[in-house]
Amino acid sequence: MQPVEKHRLQQKYKLAPTYYGVIQITNERNHKIWIDTVPNLHNRWAFYQLNLNKNFYRSNPLQADWNQQTAADFSYQILWQKETTDVTNMRATLKALKTKWLHDLQPFDDHGYNRRPKDWKEN
């Protein structure tokens, strides 16, 4: 690749919008789901696959199922996304977003892999 072309592609990448959002990993065999919020959705499925393949989530039942099944048994979906341009506190934004989606989808016990937060309040 020529230096000019490389520079053009780098600039294009830097100027591309960044999206944060809510993702879901679904075990297609038992239909359990994993919900998470992420500050950058770009290549996030590859990130999760890499970590699961390296046994990063040792204490999570998602990891146990991933180890016993094949990657093809799991699917990835972006449930919600928004451009990061107006976020002033990403950590707080993601925490509130995750709380909302955990309440809405209840991905716990037989329905999912998430753990109930310590400060969990049923509505």
Secondary structure, DSSP 4 states (H G I P E B T S, - for coil): --HHHHHHHHHHHHHS--EEEEEEEEETTT--EEEEEES--TTHHHHHHHHHHTTTTTTSHHHHHHHHS-GGGEEEEEEEEEEGGG-S-HHHHHHHHHHHHHHHH---TTTBSPPPPTT----
